[in-house]
Amino acid sequence: MNRKSAVTYTLSRCVKCLKCVKACPTSALTMEKSRIHVNQERCINCGLCIRACHSRGLIAQGSTLDDIESYEYTVCMLPSSLSSSCSSIEEAEEMFYAIKSLGFDEVVDLSPLEGQLMEETWRIASEMEEGGGIASFCPVVNRLVETTYPMLMEHMIPLNYPSEIMARQIRKRPNGDKIGIFLFCECESKLTLAKYPYGGQHYETDHAVALVDIFPKIKQNMKKGKIDVTLCREGLQSCNPAVMMQRPDYLIADGYDKINSILNMEEFGLLDTFKLLYLFPCFNGCIGGHLLWGNSYLNRNNIDELTGKRRLPVTDLPLEDLYGTVINERKDGRSFKEKMQYFNRVNEVLEHLPGYDCSACGMQTCRIMAEEIAKGRKDLSNCRILSAIKGGSDDNSTAD
């Protein structure tokens, strides 16, 4: 399955500061010929490069509301993280009305399904006898395991994304193939969970929309009406690590640096005492998504107000509908001998590079440059430090 990067480069805004290159945790960004290039194989769509760019040279844009006109009937799916931004159930009812007023025929709340997925995760973890399972409904974690920690792929709990499960249920309706299914996304990585703009035809969701792009229109429609809304408490908990069930043998963590450290320790077998690792790349979980508005620290406390008067139970879908493949095994046709030869070649080249990791060459680190040289794409002359040293030596020789 080919994945596209959700990161879009805007040349006119780029000031060539290389902050994005240095911020990327997987070294997916390089600068060549005064232009940023994104390595599709390395990019995990975490959005850290976008946050590092103060000039908005990098952006992530979803589909637009104009795409609604392409369908006879449209359904909009709302994640629990969006509902959690409301301080009361009355505000949630106004927000659902405001979103439907954008032109959708139906608004679907994902919280009951997300609640069922969380409970299924607890059930699977409780039945594990040894070792730990890794659970995350974020594409960032799944891509990180796929690209950086492939040894942990067998530890991943194979539950599908809530949006994809719900989209498949909607497709089962009469004339389901004519329904336009839209997903409102709280972060850059979720923009890849639809056919457009960055996913692929294997998804049932048609369009992913960045919430930050349509927030002004939602705000304009607030306080103009209400739709009866009842939310699922378990679903709201599933996107908020501060209120999730805590157990001594469950490790729930949020924040990219923290989950990266946890996966590194898990790869070396240092966390075997935990039955479950539940990971969120964003601080405060999905309610801290970069494309959401509001204060995630305040939103953590909204769950009681949203479910105090009434609440929905979790969905009761058949278990086979919940499972799916969210990790793709990376195929490497090289033999072990060929891999070792490449590894040794990289280390040999690295011995000749200065090791400053200055990114003057456009690569994040000297090791990335060494890998490019080992692949035959670059040579030592592309290192500006070595070129400057050589140029200085040549000048001295000429002077002598």
C-alpha positions as CSV (number, residue, x, y, z in Angstrom):
1,M,0.0,0.0,0.0
2,N,1.5,3.3,-1.1
3,R,1.2,6.2,1.3
4,K,1.6,9.9,0.4
5,S,3.0,12.5,2.7
6,A,0.4,15.0,4.0
7,V,3.1,17.7,4.0
8,T,3.0,20.3,1.2
9,Y,5.9,22.5,0.4
10,T,5.3,26.2,-0.4
11,L,8.5,27.5,-2.2
12,S,7.4,31.2,-2.1
13,R,7.2,31.2,1.7
14,C,10.3,29.1,2.4
15,V,13.2,31.2,3.9
16,K,15.7,28.3,3.7
17,C,16.2,28.2,7.5
18,L,16.3,24.3,7.7
19,K,14.3,24.3,10.9
20,C,12.0,21.7,9.3
21,V,14.9,19.5,8.3
22,K,16.3,19.5,11.8
23,A,12.8,18.9,13.4
24,C,11.9,15.8,11.4
25,P,12.2,12.7,13.7
26,T,12.7,10.3,10.8
27,S,15.1,12.4,8.6
28,A,12.5,12.5,5.8
29,L,13.2,16.1,4.8
30,T,16.2,17.3,2.8
31,M,17.0,20.5,1.0
32,E,18.4,20.3,-2.5
33,K,18.7,23.2,-5.0
34,S,17.1,25.6,-2.5
35,R,14.0,23.4,-2.3
36,I,12.7,21.1,0.4
37,H,12.1,17.5,-0.6
38,V,10.0,15.0,1.3
39,N,11.0,11.3,1.3
40,Q,7.6,9.5,1.0
41,E,9.1,6.3,2.4
42,R,10.5,8.0,5.6
43,C,7.7,10.5,6.3
44,I,5.3,9.4,9.1
45,N,3.0,12.6,8.8
46,C,3.7,13.6,12.4
47,G,3.5,17.3,11.5
48,L,6.6,18.3,13.6
49,C,8.1,19.9,10.5
50,I,5.0,22.1,10.0
51,R,5.1,23.3,13.6
52,A,8.8,24.1,13.3
53,C,8.3,26.3,10.2
54,H,7.4,29.8,11.4
55,S,7.0,31.1,7.8
56,R,4.4,28.5,6.8
57,G,6.6,27.1,4.1
58,L,5.2,23.7,5.0
59,I,1.4,23.1,5.3
60,A,-1.0,20.2,5.4
61,Q,-4.3,20.9,3.5
62,G,-7.3,18.6,3.3
63,S,-10.2,18.5,0.9
64,T,-12.5,21.5,0.7
65,L,-16.3,21.8,1.2
66,D,-16.7,22.3,-2.5
67,D,-16.4,18.5,-2.8
68,I,-19.8,18.2,-1.2
69,E,-21.4,19.1,-4.5
70,S,-20.0,15.9,-6.2
71,Y,-22.4,13.6,-4.3
72,E,-26.1,13.0,-4.1
73,Y,-25.9,12.4,-0.3
74,T,-23.1,13.3,2.1
75,V,-22.2,12.1,5.5
76,C,-19.7,13.8,7.8
77,M,-17.9,11.8,10.5
78,L,-16.8,13.6,13.7
79,P,-14.1,12.3,16.0
80,S,-14.5,12.3,19.8
81,S,-11.6,14.7,20.0
82,L,-13.8,17.4,18.3
83,S,-16.7,16.8,20.6
84,S,-14.4,17.0,23.6
85,S,-13.6,20.6,22.7
86,C,-17.1,21.6,23.7
87,S,-17.6,22.6,27.3
88,S,-21.2,21.4,27.6
89,I,-23.7,19.1,25.8
90,E,-25.6,22.2,24.7
91,E,-22.5,23.6,22.9
92,A,-22.0,20.2,21.3
93,E,-25.5,20.3,20.0
94,E,-24.9,23.7,18.5
95,M,-21.7,22.5,16.9
96,F,-23.3,19.5,15.3
97,Y,-26.0,21.8,13.9
98,A,-23.3,24.3,12.7
99,I,-21.4,21.5,10.9
100,K,-24.5,20.0,9.2
101,S,-25.3,23.6,8.0
102,L,-22.2,23.5,6.0
103,G,-24.0,21.4,3.5
104,F,-24.0,17.8,4.9
105,D,-27.1,15.7,4.9
106,E,-26.0,13.7,7.9
107,V,-23.5,14.1,10.8
108,V,-22.2,10.9,12.4
109,D,-20.6,10.8,15.8
110,L,-17.7,8.4,16.1
111,S,-17.6,8.3,19.9
112,P,-19.7,5.0,20.4
113,L,-17.5,3.2,17.9
114,E,-14.3,4.6,19.4
115,G,-15.5,3.4,22.8
116,Q,-16.1,-0.1,21.5
117,L,-12.6,-0.2,20.0
118,M,-11.1,0.9,23.3
119,E,-13.0,-1.8,25.2
120,E,-11.8,-4.4,22.7
121,T,-8.3,-3.2,23.2
122,W,-8.6,-3.7,27.0
123,R,-10.1,-7.2,26.4
124,I,-7.2,-8.3,24.1
125,A,-4.6,-6.9,26.5
126,S,-6.2,-8.7,29.5
127,E,-5.9,-12.1,27.6
128,M,-2.2,-11.7,26.8
129,E,-0.1,-14.1,28.9
130,E,3.3,-12.6,28.2
131,G,4.8,-9.8,26.3
132,G,3.1,-6.5,25.6
133,G,0.6,-5.4,22.9
134,I,0.9,-2.0,21.3
135,A,-2.3,-0.1,20.6
136,S,-2.8,3.1,18.8
137,F,-5.4,4.4,16.4
138,C,-3.0,7.1,15.1
139,P,-1.3,6.6,11.8
140,V,1.8,8.3,13.1
141,V,2.5,5.5,15.6
142,N,1.7,2.8,13.0
143,R,4.0,4.4,10.5
144,L,6.7,4.9,13.1
145,V,6.7,1.2,14.0
146,E,6.6,0.3,10.3
147,T,9.6,2.5,9.4
148,T,11.8,2.6,12.5
149,Y,10.8,-0.4,14.7
150,P,9.8,-3.2,12.3
151,M,10.7,-5.8,15.0
152,L,7.6,-4.6,16.9
153,M,5.1,-5.1,14.1
154,E,4.0,-8.4,15.6
155,H,3.1,-6.6,18.8
156,M,0.6,-4.3,17.2
157,I,-3.0,-5.0,18.1
158,P,-4.7,-5.3,14.6
159,L,-7.8,-3.1,15.1
160,N,-8.8,-0.9,12.2
161,Y,-9.2,2.9,12.3
162,P,-12.6,4.1,13.6
163,S,-13.2,6.2,10.6
164,E,-12.6,3.3,8.2
165,I,-14.9,1.0,10.2
166,M,-17.7,3.5,10.2
167,A,-17.2,4.3,6.5
168,R,-17.6,0.6,5.7
169,Q,-20.8,0.5,7.7
170,I,-22.2,3.5,5.8
171,R,-21.3,1.8,2.4
172,K,-23.6,-1.1,3.4
173,R,-26.6,1.2,3.1
174,P,-28.8,1.2,0.0
175,N,-27.1,3.1,-2.7
176,G,-24.1,3.3,-0.4
177,D,-21.7,3.7,-3.4
178,K,-23.3,7.1,-4.1
179,I,-22.8,8.5,-0.6
180,G,-20.0,11.0,-0.1
181,I,-18.2,10.2,3.2
182,F,-16.2,13.0,4.8
183,L,-13.9,12.8,7.8
184,F,-13.1,15.9,9.9
185,C,-9.5,15.5,11.0
186,E,-7.8,16.9,14.2
187,C,-4.3,16.3,13.0
188,E,-2.2,16.0,9.8
189,S,-1.8,12.2,10.0
190,K,-5.6,11.6,9.8
191,L,-5.7,13.4,6.5
192,T,-4.2,10.3,5.0
193,L,-7.2,8.1,6.0
194,A,-9.3,8.9,3.0
195,K,-9.2,8.5,-0.8
196,Y,-8.5,12.3,-1.1
197,P,-6.3,14.2,-0.8
198,Y,-3.5,11.9,0.4
199,G,-4.8,8.4,0.9
200,G,-5.8,5.9,-1.8
201,Q,-8.6,4.0,-3.4
202,H,-8.4,1.3,-0.7
203,Y,-10.2,3.6,1.8
204,E,-14.0,3.8,2.0
205,T,-13.8,7.4,3.3
206,D,-13.9,9.7,0.4
207,H,-12.5,13.0,1.7
208,A,-10.5,14.1,4.7
209,V,-11.1,17.7,5.9
210,A,-8.7,19.7,8.1
211,L,-10.7,21.1,11.0
212,V,-8.5,24.2,11.2
213,D,-9.5,25.2,7.6
214,I,-13.2,25.2,8.3
215,F,-13.3,26.5,11.9
216,P,-14.3,30.1,10.8
217,K,-17.3,28.7,9.0
218,I,-18.3,26.5,11.9
219,K,-18.0,29.5,14.2
220,Q,-20.3,31.6,12.0
221,N,-23.0,28.9,12.3
222,M,-22.9,28.5,16.1
223,K,-25.9,29.5,18.1
224,K,-28.2,29.3,15.1
225,G,-29.7,26.0,16.1
226,K,-29.3,22.6,17.8
227,I,-29.3,18.9,16.9
228,D,-30.0,16.4,19.7
229,V,-26.7,14.8,20.5
230,T,-25.9,12.0,23.0
231,L,-22.2,11.2,23.3
232,C,-20.5,8.0,24.5
233,R,-18.3,8.4,27.6
234,E,-16.0,5.6,26.7
235,G,-15.4,7.1,23.3
236,L,-14.5,10.5,24.8
237,Q,-12.1,8.7,27.1
238,S,-10.4,6.9,24.2
239,C,-8.9,10.2,22.9
240,N,-8.0,11.6,26.3
241,P,-5.2,9.8,28.2
242,A,-5.9,11.8,31.3
243,V,-9.2,10.1,31.9
244,M,-8.4,6.6,30.5
245,M,-8.5,3.5,32.7
246,Q,-5.2,3.3,34.6
247,R,-3.8,-0.1,35.6
248,P,-0.3,-1.0,36.8
249,D,0.3,-3.3,33.8
250,Y,-0.9,-0.7,31.3
251,L,1.4,2.0,30.0
252,I,-0.5,5.0,28.5
253,A,1.8,7.7,27.1
254,D,1.4,10.9,25.1
255,G,3.9,13.1,23.3
256,Y,6.2,12.1,20.4
257,D,9.5,12.0,22.3
258,K,8.0,9.9,25.0
259,I,6.4,7.3,22.7
260,N,9.6,7.1,20.6
261,S,11.5,6.4,23.8
262,I,9.0,3.8,24.9
263,L,9.1,2.0,21.5
264,N,12.9,2.0,21.7
265,M,12.8,0.3,25.2
266,E,10.1,-2.1,24.1
267,E,12.3,-3.2,21.1
268,F,15.1,-4.2,23.6
269,G,12.6,-6.0,25.8
270,L,12.8,-3.5,28.7
271,L,9.0,-3.1,29.1
272,D,7.9,-6.8,29.2
273,T,6.1,-6.2,32.5
274,F,3.4,-4.2,30.8
275,K,0.6,-6.0,29.0
276,L,-0.4,-3.0,26.9
277,L,1.3,0.1,25.5
278,Y,-1.3,2.7,24.5
279,L,0.4,5.5,22.6
280,F,-0.6,9.0,21.5
281,P,1.9,11.1,19.5
282,C,0.2,14.4,20.5
283,F,0.4,15.8,24.0
284,N,-2.9,15.2,25.8
285,G,-3.8,12.6,23.2
286,C,-6.1,13.3,20.2
287,I,-7.6,16.3,21.9
288,G,-4.2,17.9,21.5
289,G,-4.3,17.5,17.7
290,H,-2.5,20.3,15.8
291,L,-5.6,21.0,13.6
292,L,-8.0,21.5,16.5
293,W,-8.7,24.8,18.2
294,G,-9.0,25.5,21.9
295,N,-6.9,24.6,24.9
296,S,-6.4,20.8,25.2
297,Y,-5.5,21.2,28.9
298,L,-9.0,22.7,29.5
299,N,-10.7,20.2,27.2
300,R,-9.4,17.3,29.3
301,N,-12.0,18.2,31.9
302,N,-15.1,18.5,29.6
303,I,-16.0,14.8,29.7
304,D,-18.3,15.0,32.8
305,E,-20.2,18.0,31.4
306,L,-20.7,16.2,28.1
307,T,-21.9,12.9,29.5
308,G,-23.3,13.9,32.9
309,K,-27.0,14.2,31.8
310,R,-27.1,11.3,29.3
311,R,-24.8,9.1,27.5
312,L,-24.7,6.5,24.7
313,P,-23.4,3.0,25.1
314,V,-20.6,1.7,22.9
315,T,-21.5,0.2,19.5
316,D,-22.0,-3.5,19.3
317,L,-20.5,-4.3,15.9
318,P,-19.3,-7.8,15.1
319,L,-15.7,-8.3,16.0
320,E,-14.7,-9.2,12.5
321,D,-15.8,-5.7,11.5
322,L,-13.3,-4.1,13.9
323,Y,-10.1,-5.8,12.7
324,G,-8.0,-4.7,9.9
325,T,-4.4,-4.1,8.7
326,V,-3.0,-0.8,9.7
327,I,0.7,-1.8,9.4
328,N,2.3,-2.6,6.1
329,E,5.4,-4.8,6.1
330,R,8.2,-3.1,4.2
331,K,9.6,-5.5,1.6
332,D,13.4,-5.5,1.3
333,G,14.7,-7.8,-1.4
334,R,18.3,-7.6,-0.2
335,S,20.0,-10.6,1.4
336,F,21.5,-10.4,4.9
337,K,25.0,-10.3,3.3
338,E,23.9,-7.3,1.1
339,K,22.5,-5.5,4.0
340,M,25.7,-5.9,6.0
341,Q,27.8,-4.7,3.0
342,Y,25.6,-1.6,2.8
343,F,25.9,-1.0,6.5
344,N,29.7,-1.3,6.4
345,R,29.8,1.0,3.4
346,V,27.8,3.7,5.3
347,N,30.1,3.5,8.3
348,E,33.2,3.7,6.1
349,V,31.8,6.9,4.4
350,L,30.8,8.3,7.9
351,E,34.5,8.1,8.9
352,H,35.4,10.7,6.2
353,L,32.6,13.1,7.1
354,P,33.1,15.8,9.8
355,G,30.3,14.6,12.0
356,Y,29.0,18.1,12.8
357,D,25.4,17.4,11.7
358,C,25.2,21.0,10.6
359,S,22.8,20.3,7.7
360,A,24.7,22.7,5.4
361,C,24.5,20.0,2.7
362,G,20.7,19.9,3.1
363,M,20.7,16.6,4.9
364,Q,19.6,16.4,8.5
365,T,22.7,14.5,9.7
366,C,26.1,13.3,8.5
367,R,24.7,9.7,8.7
368,I,21.9,10.5,6.2
369,M,24.5,12.0,3.9
370,A,26.6,8.8,4.3
371,E,23.6,6.7,3.4
372,E,23.0,8.8,0.2
373,I,26.7,8.4,-0.7
374,A,26.5,4.6,-0.1
375,K,23.5,4.5,-2.5
376,G,25.5,6.4,-5.1
377,R,23.2,9.4,-5.1
378,K,25.8,11.8,-3.6
379,D,29.6,12.0,-3.1
380,L,31.9,13.5,-0.6
381,S,32.1,16.7,-2.7
382,N,28.5,17.5,-1.6
383,C,29.7,18.0,2.0
384,R,30.3,21.8,2.3
385,I,32.6,21.4,5.2
386,L,34.9,19.1,3.3
387,S,34.7,21.3,0.3
388,A,35.6,24.4,2.4
389,I,38.6,22.6,3.9
390,K,39.8,21.4,0.5
391,G,39.3,24.9,-0.9
392,G,41.3,26.4,1.9
393,S,44.1,23.9,1.4
394,D,44.2,24.6,-2.3
395,D,44.4,28.3,-1.6
396,N,47.3,27.8,0.8
397,S,49.1,25.6,-1.7
398,T,48.7,28.3,-4.4
399,A,50.1,30.9,-2.1
400,D,53.1,28.8,-1.2
